[in-house]
């Protein structure tokens, strides 16, 4: 295992690097090899990538629903708090 000291300027980059390292550890524990030593072929890797991207699309869609639902609730709460001064506007 290689060890490398890194000084990060950006805490966001540091957070992402830490997540990559953690993800690599999970993969190694599960499969017993590094990605570099994975005996799979190009087709297998592309299939894994496709599955991961499809999962990502599902999470994006769910997040959009959560965001949209939250915005709608906020708008309704805001409107409930407003006084109606001119019913013609409605």
PDB file of N, CA, C and O in Angstrom, chain B, residues numbered from 101:
ATOM      1  N   UNK B 101       0.852  -1.177   0.000  1.00  0.00           N
ATOM      2  CA  UNK B 101       0.000   0.000   0.000  1.00  0.00           C
ATOM      3  C   UNK B 101       0.895   1.237   0.000  1.00  0.00           C
ATOM      4  O   UNK B 101       1.839   1.338   0.784  1.00  0.00           O
ATOM      5  N   UNK B 102       0.587   2.157  -0.878  1.00  0.00           N
ATOM      6  CA  UNK B 102       1.324   3.423  -0.932  1.00  0.00           C
ATOM      7  C   UNK B 102       0.724   4.419   0.043  1.00  0.00           C
ATOM      8  O   UNK B 102      -0.493   4.471   0.224  1.00  0.00           O
ATOM      9  N   UNK B 103       1.575   5.198   0.662  1.00  0.00           N
ATOM     10  CA  UNK B 103       1.107   6.262   1.557  1.00  0.00           C
ATOM     11  C   UNK B 103       1.652   7.573   1.026  1.00  0.00           C
ATOM     12  O   UNK B 103       2.817   7.669   0.639  1.00  0.00           O
ATOM     13  N   UNK B 104       0.789   8.583   1.012  1.00  0.00           N
ATOM     14  CA  UNK B 104       1.192   9.869   0.471  1.00  0.00           C
ATOM     15  C   UNK B 104       0.604  10.976   1.337  1.00  0.00           C
ATOM     16  O   UNK B 104      -0.589  10.974   1.641  1.00  0.00           O
ATOM     17  N   UNK B 105       1.447  11.911   1.725  1.00  0.00           N
ATOM     18  CA  UNK B 105       0.984  13.078   2.473  1.00  0.00           C
ATOM     19  C   UNK B 105       0.530  14.142   1.476  1.00  0.00           C
ATOM     20  O   UNK B 105       1.253  14.481   0.539  1.00  0.00           O
ATOM     21  N   UNK B 106      -0.662  14.656   1.689  1.00  0.00           N
ATOM     22  CA  UNK B 106      -1.199  15.689   0.792  1.00  0.00           C
ATOM     23  C   UNK B 106      -1.655  16.867   1.636  1.00  0.00           C
ATOM     24  O   UNK B 106      -2.346  16.687   2.639  1.00  0.00           O
ATOM     25  N   UNK B 107      -1.274  18.061   1.235  1.00  0.00           N
ATOM     26  CA  UNK B 107      -1.785  19.273   1.866  1.00  0.00           C
ATOM     27  C   UNK B 107      -2.846  19.848   0.939  1.00  0.00           C
ATOM     28  O   UNK B 107      -2.579  20.174  -0.218  1.00  0.00           O
ATOM     29  N   UNK B 108      -4.033  19.961   1.466  1.00  0.00           N
ATOM     30  CA  UNK B 108      -5.159  20.418   0.653  1.00  0.00           C
ATOM     31  C   UNK B 108      -5.393  21.911   0.840  1.00  0.00           C
ATOM     32  O   UNK B 108      -5.424  22.416   1.962  1.00  0.00           O
ATOM     33  N   UNK B 109      -5.556  22.605  -0.282  1.00  0.00           N
ATOM     34  CA  UNK B 109      -5.951  24.014  -0.243  1.00  0.00           C
ATOM     35  C   UNK B 109      -7.449  24.125  -0.028  1.00  0.00           C
ATOM     36  O   UNK B 109      -7.946  25.052   0.610  1.00  0.00           O
ATOM     37  N   UNK B 110      -8.146  23.149  -0.582  1.00  0.00           N
ATOM     38  CA  UNK B 110      -9.605  23.221  -0.643  1.00  0.00           C
ATOM     39  C   UNK B 110     -10.209  22.077   0.171  1.00  0.00           C
ATOM     40  O   UNK B 110      -9.989  20.909  -0.150  1.00  0.00           O
ATOM     41  N   UNK B 111     -10.961  22.398   1.210  1.00  0.00           N
ATOM     42  CA  UNK B 111     -11.549  21.341   2.030  1.00  0.00           C
ATOM     43  C   UNK B 111     -12.562  20.474   1.269  1.00  0.00           C
ATOM     44  O   UNK B 111     -12.797  19.323   1.637  1.00  0.00           O
ATOM     45  N   UNK B 112     -13.145  21.019   0.232  1.00  0.00           N
ATOM     46  CA  UNK B 112     -14.080  20.230  -0.571  1.00  0.00           C
ATOM     47  C   UNK B 112     -13.318  19.122  -1.302  1.00  0.00           C
ATOM     48  O   UNK B 112     -13.764  17.975  -1.347  1.00  0.00           O
ATOM     49  N   UNK B 113     -12.167  19.477  -1.872  1.00  0.00           N
ATOM     50  CA  UNK B 113     -11.336  18.483  -2.557  1.00  0.00           C
ATOM     51  C   UNK B 113     -10.876  17.418  -1.562  1.00  0.00           C
ATOM     52  O   UNK B 113     -10.888  16.226  -1.871  1.00  0.00           O
ATOM     53  N   UNK B 114     -10.476  17.849  -0.382  1.00  0.00           N
ATOM     54  CA  UNK B 114     -10.041  16.901   0.645  1.00  0.00           C
ATOM     55  C   UNK B 114     -11.163  15.915   0.995  1.00  0.00           C
ATOM     56  O   UNK B 114     -10.926  14.716   1.143  1.00  0.00           O
ATOM     57  N   UNK B 115     -12.372  16.432   1.123  1.00  0.00           N
ATOM     58  CA  UNK B 115     -13.519  15.590   1.448  1.00  0.00           C
ATOM     59  C   UNK B 115     -13.758  14.543   0.357  1.00  0.00           C
ATOM     60  O   UNK B 115     -14.030  13.380   0.656  1.00  0.00           O
ATOM     61  N   UNK B 116     -13.656  14.960  -0.900  1.00  0.00           N
ATOM     62  CA  UNK B 116     -13.872  14.037  -2.013  1.00  0.00           C
ATOM     63  C   UNK B 116     -12.767  12.979  -2.067  1.00  0.00           C
ATOM     64  O   UNK B 116     -13.045  11.802  -2.296  1.00  0.00           O
ATOM     65  N   UNK B 117     -11.526  13.390  -1.858  1.00  0.00           N
ATOM     66  CA  UNK B 117     -10.409  12.436  -1.852  1.00  0.00           C
ATOM     67  C   UNK B 117     -10.611  11.408  -0.741  1.00  0.00           C
ATOM     68  O   UNK B 117     -10.376  10.217  -0.947  1.00  0.00           O
ATOM     69  N   UNK B 118     -11.041  11.859   0.426  1.00  0.00           N
ATOM     70  CA  UNK B 118     -11.308  10.935   1.529  1.00  0.00           C
ATOM     71  C   UNK B 118     -12.415   9.949   1.168  1.00  0.00           C
ATOM     72  O   UNK B 118     -12.350   8.776   1.538  1.00  0.00           O
ATOM     73  N   UNK B 119     -13.416  10.416   0.458  1.00  0.00           N
ATOM     74  CA  UNK B 119     -14.494   9.523   0.034  1.00  0.00           C
ATOM     75  C   UNK B 119     -13.991   8.492  -0.981  1.00  0.00           C
ATOM     76  O   UNK B 119     -14.396   7.330  -0.934  1.00  0.00           O
ATOM     77  N   UNK B 120     -13.113   8.911  -1.895  1.00  0.00           N
ATOM     78  CA  UNK B 120     -12.525   7.970  -2.847  1.00  0.00           C
ATOM     79  C   UNK B 120     -11.736   6.890  -2.115  1.00  0.00           C
ATOM     80  O   UNK B 120     -11.828   5.707  -2.442  1.00  0.00           O
ATOM     81  N   UNK B 121     -10.963   7.312  -1.125  1.00  0.00           N
ATOM     82  CA  UNK B 121     -10.155   6.364  -0.354  1.00  0.00           C
ATOM     83  C   UNK B 121     -11.057   5.378   0.388  1.00  0.00           C
ATOM     84  O   UNK B 121     -10.803   4.173   0.395  1.00  0.00           O
ATOM     85  N   UNK B 122     -12.100   5.899   1.003  1.00  0.00           N
ATOM     86  CA  UNK B 122     -13.033   5.037   1.722  1.00  0.00           C
ATOM     87  C   UNK B 122     -13.721   4.064   0.774  1.00  0.00           C
ATOM     88  O   UNK B 122     -13.877   2.884   1.089  1.00  0.00           O
ATOM     89  N   UNK B 123     -14.127   4.558  -0.376  1.00  0.00           N
ATOM     90  CA  UNK B 123     -14.795   3.711  -1.377  1.00  0.00           C
ATOM     91  C   UNK B 123     -13.860   2.619  -1.868  1.00  0.00           C
ATOM     92  O   UNK B 123     -14.282   1.481  -2.075  1.00  0.00           O
ATOM     93  N   UNK B 124     -12.605   2.957  -2.055  1.00  0.00           N
ATOM     94  CA  UNK B 124     -11.606   1.976  -2.470  1.00  0.00           C
ATOM     95  C   UNK B 124     -11.456   0.893  -1.403  1.00  0.00           C
ATOM     96  O   UNK B 124     -11.344  -0.289  -1.729  1.00  0.00           O
ATOM     97  N   UNK B 125     -11.455   1.290  -0.142  1.00  0.00           N
ATOM     98  CA  UNK B 125     -11.347   0.325   0.960  1.00  0.00           C
ATOM     99  C   UNK B 125     -12.535  -0.641   0.960  1.00  0.00           C
ATOM    100  O   UNK B 125     -12.364  -1.842   1.171  1.00  0.00           O
ATOM    101  N   UNK B 126     -13.729  -0.116   0.725  1.00  0.00           N
ATOM    102  CA  UNK B 126     -14.932  -0.963   0.673  1.00  0.00           C
ATOM    103  C   UNK B 126     -14.811  -1.967  -0.475  1.00  0.00           C
ATOM    104  O   UNK B 126     -15.091  -3.154  -0.302  1.00  0.00           O
ATOM    105  N   UNK B 127     -14.396  -1.486  -1.639  1.00  0.00           N
ATOM    106  CA  UNK B 127     -14.244  -2.364  -2.797  1.00  0.00           C
ATOM    107  C   UNK B 127     -13.197  -3.444  -2.567  1.00  0.00           C
ATOM    108  O   UNK B 127     -13.395  -4.597  -2.949  1.00  0.00           O
ATOM    109  N   UNK B 128     -12.094  -3.077  -1.949  1.00  0.00           N
ATOM    110  CA  UNK B 128     -11.039  -4.049  -1.683  1.00  0.00           C
ATOM    111  C   UNK B 128     -11.523  -5.107  -0.692  1.00  0.00           C
ATOM    112  O   UNK B 128     -11.234  -6.294  -0.847  1.00  0.00           O
ATOM    113  N   UNK B 129     -12.256  -4.667   0.318  1.00  0.00           N
ATOM    114  CA  UNK B 129     -12.783  -5.610   1.309  1.00  0.00           C
ATOM    115  C   UNK B 129     -13.780  -6.572   0.653  1.00  0.00           C
ATOM    116  O   UNK B 129     -13.807  -7.761   0.969  1.00  0.00           O
ATOM    117  N   UNK B 130     -14.589  -6.047  -0.255  1.00  0.00           N
ATOM    118  CA  UNK B 130     -15.621  -6.862  -0.904  1.00  0.00           C
ATOM    119  C   UNK B 130     -15.040  -7.836  -1.935  1.00  0.00           C
ATOM    120  O   UNK B 130     -15.439  -8.999  -1.992  1.00  0.00           O
ATOM    121  N   UNK B 131     -14.077  -7.343  -2.761  1.00  0.00           N
ATOM    122  CA  UNK B 131     -13.580  -8.146  -3.878  1.00  0.00           C
ATOM    123  C   UNK B 131     -12.183  -8.723  -3.656  1.00  0.00           C
ATOM    124  O   UNK B 131     -11.772  -9.642  -4.365  1.00  0.00           O
ATOM    125  N   UNK B 132     -11.453  -8.190  -2.678  1.00  0.00           N
ATOM    126  CA  UNK B 132     -10.134  -8.725  -2.378  1.00  0.00           C
ATOM    127  C   UNK B 132      -9.028  -8.309  -3.327  1.00  0.00           C
ATOM    128  O   UNK B 132      -7.901  -8.790  -3.216  1.00  0.00           O
ATOM    129  N   UNK B 133      -9.335  -7.425  -4.253  1.00  0.00           N
ATOM    130  CA  UNK B 133      -8.329  -6.901  -5.189  1.00  0.00           C
ATOM    131  C   UNK B 133      -8.565  -5.413  -5.400  1.00  0.00           C
ATOM    132  O   UNK B 133      -9.667  -4.908  -5.184  1.00  0.00           O
ATOM    133  N   UNK B 134      -7.525  -4.725  -5.821  1.00  0.00           N
ATOM    134  CA  UNK B 134      -7.681  -3.320  -6.195  1.00  0.00           C
ATOM    135  C   UNK B 134      -8.310  -3.254  -7.578  1.00  0.00           C
ATOM    136  O   UNK B 134      -8.346  -4.255  -8.294  1.00  0.00           O
ATOM    137  N   UNK B 135      -8.791  -2.113  -7.945  1.00  0.00           N
ATOM    138  CA  UNK B 135      -9.338  -1.948  -9.290  1.00  0.00           C
ATOM    139  C   UNK B 135      -8.257  -2.216 -10.332  1.00  0.00           C
ATOM    140  O   UNK B 135      -8.531  -2.776 -11.394  1.00  0.00           O
ATOM    141  N   UNK B 136      -7.040  -1.817 -10.023  1.00  0.00           N
ATOM    142  CA  UNK B 136      -5.917  -2.043 -10.935  1.00  0.00           C
ATOM    143  C   UNK B 136      -5.712  -3.530 -11.214  1.00  0.00           C
ATOM    144  O   UNK B 136      -5.353  -3.917 -12.326  1.00  0.00           O
ATOM    145  N   UNK B 137      -5.943  -4.359 -10.198  1.00  0.00           N
ATOM    146  CA  UNK B 137      -5.719  -5.801 -10.336  1.00  0.00           C
ATOM    147  C   UNK B 137      -6.991  -6.584 -10.643  1.00  0.00           C
ATOM    148  O   UNK B 137      -6.976  -7.815 -10.664  1.00  0.00           O
ATOM    149  N   UNK B 138      -8.085  -5.876 -10.880  1.00  0.00           N
ATOM    150  CA  UNK B 138      -9.361  -6.521 -11.199  1.00  0.00           C
ATOM    151  C   UNK B 138      -9.205  -7.341 -12.481  1.00  0.00           C
ATOM    152  O   UNK B 138      -8.808  -6.799 -13.513  1.00  0.00           O
ATOM    153  N   UNK B 139      -9.516  -8.657 -12.428  1.00  0.00           N
ATOM    154  CA  UNK B 139      -9.333  -9.494 -13.611  1.00  0.00           C
ATOM    155  C   UNK B 139     -10.442  -9.343 -14.651  1.00  0.00           C
ATOM    156  O   UNK B 139     -10.398  -9.997 -15.693  1.00  0.00           O
ATOM    157  N   UNK B 140     -11.430  -8.499 -14.388  1.00  0.00           N
ATOM    158  CA  UNK B 140     -12.528  -8.322 -15.336  1.00  0.00           C
ATOM    159  C   UNK B 140     -12.038  -7.771 -16.668  1.00  0.00           C
ATOM    160  O   UNK B 140     -10.915  -7.280 -16.783  1.00  0.00           O
ATOM    161  N   UNK B 141     -12.897  -7.862 -17.660  1.00  0.00           N
ATOM    162  CA  UNK B 141     -12.547  -7.344 -18.989  1.00  0.00           C
ATOM    163  C   UNK B 141     -13.260  -6.013 -19.235  1.00  0.00           C
ATOM    164  O   UNK B 141     -14.063  -5.565 -18.417  1.00  0.00           O
ATOM    165  N   UNK B 142     -12.960  -5.405 -20.347  1.00  0.00           N
ATOM    166  CA  UNK B 142     -13.516  -4.093 -20.671  1.00  0.00           C
ATOM    167  C   UNK B 142     -15.043  -4.111 -20.665  1.00  0.00           C
ATOM    168  O   UNK B 142     -15.672  -3.186 -20.152  1.00  0.00           O
ATOM    169  N   UNK B 143     -15.636  -5.150 -21.228  1.00  0.00           N
ATOM    170  CA  UNK B 143     -17.101  -5.226 -21.267  1.00  0.00           C
ATOM    171  C   UNK B 143     -17.678  -5.250 -19.852  1.00  0.00           C
ATOM    172  O   UNK B 143     -18.663  -4.564 -19.575  1.00  0.00           O
ATOM    173  N   UNK B 144     -17.081  -6.022 -18.966  1.00  0.00           N
ATOM    174  CA  UNK B 144     -17.543  -6.109 -17.578  1.00  0.00           C
ATOM    175  C   UNK B 144     -17.444  -4.757 -16.898  1.00  0.00           C
ATOM    176  O   UNK B 144     -18.371  -4.344 -16.201  1.00  0.00           O
ATOM    177  N   UNK B 145     -16.330  -4.064 -17.091  1.00  0.00           N
ATOM    178  CA  UNK B 145     -16.146  -2.746 -16.470  1.00  0.00           C
ATOM    179  C   UNK B 145     -17.171  -1.748 -16.998  1.00  0.00           C
ATOM    180  O   UNK B 145     -17.737  -0.960 -16.241  1.00  0.00           O
ATOM    181  N   UNK B 146     -17.402  -1.795 -18.314  1.00  0.00           N
ATOM    182  CA  UNK B 146     -18.396  -0.886 -18.897  1.00  0.00           C
ATOM    183  C   UNK B 146     -19.793  -1.203 -18.379  1.00  0.00           C
ATOM    184  O   UNK B 146     -20.596  -0.295 -18.166  1.00  0.00           O
ATOM    185  N   UNK B 147     -20.085  -2.472 -18.177  1.00  0.00           N
ATOM    186  CA  UNK B 147     -21.384  -2.860 -17.633  1.00  0.00           C
ATOM    187  C   UNK B 147     -21.550  -2.342 -16.201  1.00  0.00           C
ATOM    188  O   UNK B 147     -22.612  -1.833 -15.840  1.00  0.00           O
ATOM    189  N   UNK B 148     -20.491  -2.475 -15.384  1.00  0.00           N
ATOM    190  CA  UNK B 148     -20.533  -1.935 -14.020  1.00  0.00           C
ATOM    191  C   UNK B 148     -20.745  -0.421 -14.046  1.00  0.00           C
ATOM    192  O   UNK B 148     -21.542   0.117 -13.277  1.00  0.00           O
ATOM    193  N   UNK B 149     -20.031   0.248 -14.928  1.00  0.00           N
ATOM    194  CA  UNK B 149     -20.171   1.700 -15.040  1.00  0.00           C
ATOM    195  C   UNK B 149     -21.593   2.075 -15.430  1.00  0.00           C
ATOM    196  O   UNK B 149     -22.172   3.000 -14.861  1.00  0.00           O
ATOM    197  N   UNK B 150     -22.153   1.365 -16.392  1.00  0.00           N
ATOM    198  CA  UNK B 150     -23.522   1.644 -16.822  1.00  0.00           C
ATOM    199  C   UNK B 150     -24.500   1.484 -15.663  1.00  0.00           C
ATOM    200  O   UNK B 150     -25.385   2.320 -15.482  1.00  0.00           O
ATOM    201  N   UNK B 151     -24.352   0.429 -14.882  1.00  0.00           N
ATOM    202  CA  UNK B 151     -25.228   0.196 -13.745  1.00  0.00           C
ATOM    203  C   UNK B 151     -25.093   1.314 -12.705  1.00  0.00           C
ATOM    204  O   UNK B 151     -26.092   1.780 -12.157  1.00  0.00           O
ATOM    205  N   UNK B 152     -23.863   1.737 -12.437  1.00  0.00           N
ATOM    206  CA  UNK B 152     -23.637   2.817 -11.468  1.00  0.00           C
ATOM    207  C   UNK B 152     -24.256   4.129 -11.946  1.00  0.00           C
ATOM    208  O   UNK B 152     -24.851   4.864 -11.158  1.00  0.00           O
ATOM    209  N   UNK B 153     -24.115   4.418 -13.237  1.00  0.00           N
ATOM    210  CA  UNK B 153     -24.690   5.648 -13.786  1.00  0.00           C
ATOM    211  C   UNK B 153     -26.216   5.605 -13.755  1.00  0.00           C
ATOM    212  O   UNK B 153     -26.864   6.618 -13.492  1.00  0.00           O
ATOM    213  N   UNK B 154     -26.789   4.433 -14.024  1.00  0.00           N
ATOM    214  CA  UNK B 154     -28.238   4.304 -13.957  1.00  0.00           C
ATOM    215  C   UNK B 154     -28.713   4.538 -12.524  1.00  0.00           C
ATOM    216  O   UNK B 154     -29.723   5.207 -12.309  1.00  0.00           O
ATOM    217  N   UNK B 155     -27.992   3.993 -11.544  1.00  0.00           N
ATOM    218  CA  UNK B 155     -28.322   4.257 -10.143  1.00  0.00           C
ATOM    219  C   UNK B 155     -28.231   5.752  -9.846  1.00  0.00           C
ATOM    220  O   UNK B 155     -29.084   6.308  -9.155  1.00  0.00           O
ATOM    221  N   UNK B 156     -27.197   6.395 -10.372  1.00  0.00           N
ATOM    222  CA  UNK B 156     -27.020   7.833 -10.158  1.00  0.00           C
ATOM    223  C   UNK B 156     -28.196   8.628 -10.698  1.00  0.00           C
ATOM    224  O   UNK B 156     -28.644   9.579 -10.057  1.00  0.00           O
ATOM    225  N   UNK B 157     -28.701   8.257 -11.860  1.00  0.00           N
ATOM    226  CA  UNK B 157     -29.856   8.935 -12.447  1.00  0.00           C
ATOM    227  C   UNK B 157     -31.072   8.788 -11.533  1.00  0.00           C
ATOM    228  O   UNK B 157     -31.844   9.732 -11.367  1.00  0.00           O
ATOM    229  N   UNK B 158     -31.242   7.608 -10.944  1.00  0.00           N
ATOM    230  CA  UNK B 158     -32.368   7.404 -10.027  1.00  0.00           C
ATOM    231  C   UNK B 158     -32.251   8.308  -8.807  1.00  0.00           C
ATOM    232  O   UNK B 158     -33.244   8.893  -8.374  1.00  0.00           O
ATOM    233  N   UNK B 159     -31.053   8.430  -8.250  1.00  0.00           N
ATOM    234  CA  UNK B 159     -30.863   9.311  -7.094  1.00  0.00           C
ATOM    235  C   UNK B 159     -31.099  10.775  -7.466  1.00  0.00           C
ATOM    236  O   UNK B 159     -31.647  11.537  -6.669  1.00  0.00           O
ATOM    237  N   UNK B 160     -30.691  11.168  -8.670  1.00  0.00           N
ATOM    238  CA  UNK B 160     -30.941  12.544  -9.127  1.00  0.00           C
ATOM    239  C   UNK B 160     -32.442  12.795  -9.217  1.00  0.00           C
ATOM    240  O   UNK B 160     -32.932  13.830  -8.766  1.00  0.00           O
ATOM    241  N   UNK B 161     -33.162  11.854  -9.796  1.00  0.00           N
ATOM    242  CA  UNK B 161     -34.610  12.025  -9.949  1.00  0.00           C
ATOM    243  C   UNK B 161     -35.280  12.134  -8.583  1.00  0.00           C
ATOM    244  O   UNK B 161     -36.152  12.980  -8.385  1.00  0.00           O
ATOM    245  N   UNK B 162     -34.881  11.291  -7.647  1.00  0.00           N
ATOM    246  CA  UNK B 162     -35.460  11.336  -6.304  1.00  0.00           C
ATOM    247  C   UNK B 162     -35.135  12.651  -5.611  1.00  0.00           C
ATOM    248  O   UNK B 162     -35.990  13.224  -4.936  1.00  0.00           O
ATOM    249  N   UNK B 163     -33.923  13.127  -5.770  1.00  0.00           N
ATOM    250  CA  UNK B 163     -33.524  14.405  -5.168  1.00  0.00           C
ATOM    251  C   UNK B 163     -34.336  15.556  -5.763  1.00  0.00           C
ATOM    252  O   UNK B 163     -34.731  16.476  -5.047  1.00  0.00           O
ATOM    253  N   UNK B 164     -34.583  15.502  -7.074  1.00  0.00           N
ATOM    254  CA  UNK B 164     -35.394  16.530  -7.708  1.00  0.00           C
ATOM    255  C   UNK B 164     -36.811  16.522  -7.151  1.00  0.00           C
ATOM    256  O   UNK B 164     -37.395  17.580  -6.912  1.00  0.00           O
ATOM    257  N   UNK B 165     -37.362  15.333  -6.946  1.00  0.00           N
ATOM    258  CA  UNK B 165     -38.697  15.240  -6.366  1.00  0.00           C
ATOM    259  C   UNK B 165     -38.714  15.851  -4.965  1.00  0.00           C
ATOM    260  O   UNK B 165     -39.624  16.607  -4.626  1.00  0.00           O
ATOM    261  N   UNK B 166     -37.722  15.527  -4.165  1.00  0.00           N
ATOM    262  CA  UNK B 166     -37.636  16.049  -2.805  1.00  0.00           C
ATOM    263  C   UNK B 166     -37.535  17.574  -2.828  1.00  0.00           C
ATOM    264  O   UNK B 166     -38.189  18.264  -2.046  1.00  0.00           O
ATOM    265  N   UNK B 167     -36.708  18.088  -3.734  1.00  0.00           N
ATOM    266  CA  UNK B 167     -36.528  19.529  -3.866  1.00  0.00           C
ATOM    267  C   UNK B 167     -37.836  20.190  -4.288  1.00  0.00           C
ATOM    268  O   UNK B 167     -38.245  21.191  -3.699  1.00  0.00           O
ATOM    269  N   UNK B 168     -38.487  19.640  -5.297  1.00  0.00           N
ATOM    270  CA  UNK B 168     -39.724  20.206  -5.815  1.00  0.00           C
ATOM    271  C   UNK B 168     -40.817  20.177  -4.753  1.00  0.00           C
ATOM    272  O   UNK B 168     -41.530  21.162  -4.560  1.00  0.00           O
ATOM    273  N   UNK B 169     -40.944  19.053  -4.069  1.00  0.00           N
ATOM    274  CA  UNK B 169     -41.948  18.951  -3.004  1.00  0.00           C
ATOM    275  C   UNK B 169     -41.673  19.981  -1.910  1.00  0.00           C
ATOM    276  O   UNK B 169     -42.596  20.625  -1.412  1.00  0.00           O
ATOM    277  N   UNK B 170     -40.412  20.133  -1.543  1.00  0.00           N
ATOM    278  CA  UNK B 170     -40.036  21.094  -0.506  1.00  0.00           C
ATOM    279  C   UNK B 170     -40.342  22.520  -0.910  1.00  0.00           C
ATOM    280  O   UNK B 170     -40.838  23.305  -0.101  1.00  0.00           O
ATOM    281  N   UNK B 171     -40.051  22.861  -2.148  1.00  0.00           N
ATOM    282  CA  UNK B 171     -40.319  24.216  -2.654  1.00  0.00           C
ATOM    283  C   UNK B 171     -41.823  24.477  -2.657  1.00  0.00           C
ATOM    284  O   UNK B 171     -42.268  25.553  -2.258  1.00  0.00           O
ATOM    285  N   UNK B 172     -42.600  23.502  -3.105  1.00  0.00           N
ATOM    286  CA  UNK B 172     -44.053  23.680  -3.129  1.00  0.00           C
ATOM    287  C   UNK B 172     -44.602  23.906  -1.727  1.00  0.00           C
ATOM    288  O   UNK B 172     -45.468  24.757  -1.524  1.00  0.00           O
ATOM    289  N   UNK B 173     -44.098  23.146  -0.762  1.00  0.00           N
ATOM    290  CA  UNK B 173     -44.551  23.325   0.618  1.00  0.00           C
ATOM    291  C   UNK B 173     -44.173  24.712   1.143  1.00  0.00           C
ATOM    292  O   UNK B 173     -44.971  25.355   1.825  1.00  0.00           O
ATOM    293  N   UNK B 174     -42.977  25.169   0.833  1.00  0.00           N
ATOM    294  CA  UNK B 174     -42.539  26.495   1.275  1.00  0.00           C
ATOM    295  C   UNK B 174     -43.416  27.588   0.669  1.00  0.00           C
ATOM    296  O   UNK B 174     -43.781  28.541   1.358  1.00  0.00           O
ATOM    297  N   UNK B 175     -43.753  27.460  -0.599  1.00  0.00           N
ATOM    298  CA  UNK B 175     -44.596  28.456  -1.277  1.00  0.00           C
ATOM    299  C   UNK B 175     -45.987  28.480  -0.641  1.00  0.00           C
ATOM    300  O   UNK B 175     -46.550  29.547  -0.396  1.00  0.00           O
ATOM    301  N   UNK B 176     -46.533  27.293  -0.378  1.00  0.00           N
ATOM    302  CA  UNK B 176     -47.855  27.245   0.242  1.00  0.00           C
ATOM    303  C   UNK B 176     -47.838  27.875   1.628  1.00  0.00           C
ATOM    304  O   UNK B 176     -48.757  28.615   1.979  1.00  0.00           O
ATOM    305  N   UNK B 177     -46.820  27.597   2.412  1.00  0.00           N
ATOM    306  CA  UNK B 177     -46.709  28.203   3.742  1.00  0.00           C
ATOM    307  C   UNK B 177     -46.574  29.718   3.644  1.00  0.00           C
ATOM    308  O   UNK B 177     -47.156  30.455   4.440  1.00  0.00           O
ATOM    309  N   UNK B 178     -45.800  30.177   2.658  1.00  0.00           N
ATOM    310  CA  UNK B 178     -45.626  31.611   2.450  1.00  0.00           C
ATOM    311  C   UNK B 178     -46.961  32.255   2.087  1.00  0.00           C
ATOM    312  O   UNK B 178     -47.321  33.300   2.629  1.00  0.00           O
ATOM    313  N   UNK B 179     -47.685  31.630   1.174  1.00  0.00           N
ATOM    314  CA  UNK B 179     -48.970  32.182   0.738  1.00  0.00           C
ATOM    315  C   UNK B 179     -49.996  32.182   1.864  1.00  0.00           C
ATOM    316  O   UNK B 179     -50.810  33.101   1.961  1.00  0.00           O
ATOM    317  N   UNK B 180     -49.963  31.163   2.710  1.00  0.00           N
ATOM    318  CA  UNK B 180     -50.889  31.118   3.846  1.00  0.00           C
ATOM    319  C   UNK B 180     -50.655  32.293   4.789  1.00  0.00           C
ATOM    320  O   UNK B 180     -51.591  32.782   5.421  1.00  0.00           O
ATOM    321  N   UNK B 181     -49.428  32.739   4.882  1.00  0.00           N
ATOM    322  CA  UNK B 181     -49.091  33.838   5.777  1.00  0.00           C
ATOM    323  C   UNK B 181     -49.386  35.212   5.208  1.00  0.00           C
ATOM    324  O   UNK B 181     -49.323  36.205   5.934  1.00  0.00           O
ATOM    325  N   UNK B 182     -49.708  35.291   3.923  1.00  0.00           N
ATOM    326  CA  UNK B 182     -49.990  36.588   3.308  1.00  0.00           C
ATOM    327  C   UNK B 182     -51.441  36.978   3.526  1.00  0.00           C
ATOM    328  O   UNK B 182     -52.334  36.131   3.532  1.00  0.00           O
ATOM    329  N   UNK B 183     -51.662  38.261   3.703  1.00  0.00           N
ATOM    330  CA  UNK B 183     -53.023  38.773   3.794  1.00  0.00           C
ATOM    331  C   UNK B 183     -53.533  39.029   2.377  1.00  0.00           C
ATOM    332  O   UNK B 183     -52.809  39.554   1.530  1.00  0.00           O
ATOM    333  N   UNK B 184     -54.761  38.660   2.136  1.00  0.00           N
ATOM    334  CA  UNK B 184     -55.374  38.945   0.837  1.00  0.00           C
ATOM    335  C   UNK B 184     -56.000  40.338   0.926  1.00  0.00           C
ATOM    336  O   UNK B 184     -56.968  40.540   1.659  1.00  0.00           O
ATOM    337  N   UNK B 185     -55.445  41.298   0.179  1.00  0.00           N
ATOM    338  CA  UNK B 185     -55.933  42.666   0.205  1.00  0.00           C
ATOM    339  C   UNK B 185     -56.867  42.959  -0.963  1.00  0.00           C
ATOM    340  O   UNK B 185     -57.761  43.800  -0.866  1.00  0.00           O
ATOM    341  N   UNK B 186     -56.649  42.262  -2.046  1.00  0.00           N
ATOM    342  CA  UNK B 186     -57.487  42.512  -3.216  1.00  0.00           C
ATOM    343  C   UNK B 186     -57.829  41.168  -3.828  1.00  0.00           C
ATOM    344  O   UNK B 186     -56.972  40.528  -4.437  1.00  0.00           O
ATOM    345  N   UNK B 187     -59.054  40.740  -3.677  1.00  0.00           N
ATOM    346  CA  UNK B 187     -59.455  39.432  -4.176  1.00  0.00           C
ATOM    347  C   UNK B 187     -59.394  39.356  -5.695  1.00  0.00           C
ATOM    348  O   UNK B 187     -59.350  38.258  -6.251  1.00  0.00           O
ATOM    349  N   UNK B 188     -59.390  40.512  -6.386  1.00  0.00           N
ATOM    350  CA  UNK B 188     -59.293  40.500  -7.839  1.00  0.00           C
ATOM    351  C   UNK B 188     -57.974  39.956  -8.322  1.00  0.00           C
ATOM    352  O   UNK B 188     -57.887  39.433  -9.433  1.00  0.00           O
ATOM    353  N   UNK B 189     -56.930  40.071  -7.492  1.00  0.00           N
ATOM    354  CA  UNK B 189     -55.603  39.571  -7.871  1.00  0.00           C
ATOM    355  C   UNK B 189     -55.630  38.049  -7.980  1.00  0.00           C
ATOM    356  O   UNK B 189     -54.963  37.470  -8.838  1.00  0.00           O
ATOM    357  N   UNK B 190     -56.398  37.412  -7.115  1.00  0.00           N
ATOM    358  CA  UNK B 190     -56.490  35.957  -7.129  1.00  0.00           C
ATOM    359  C   UNK B 190     -57.293  35.520  -8.311  1.00  0.00           C
ATOM    360  O   UNK B 190     -57.494  34.322  -8.512  1.00  0.00           O
TER     361      UNK B 190
END
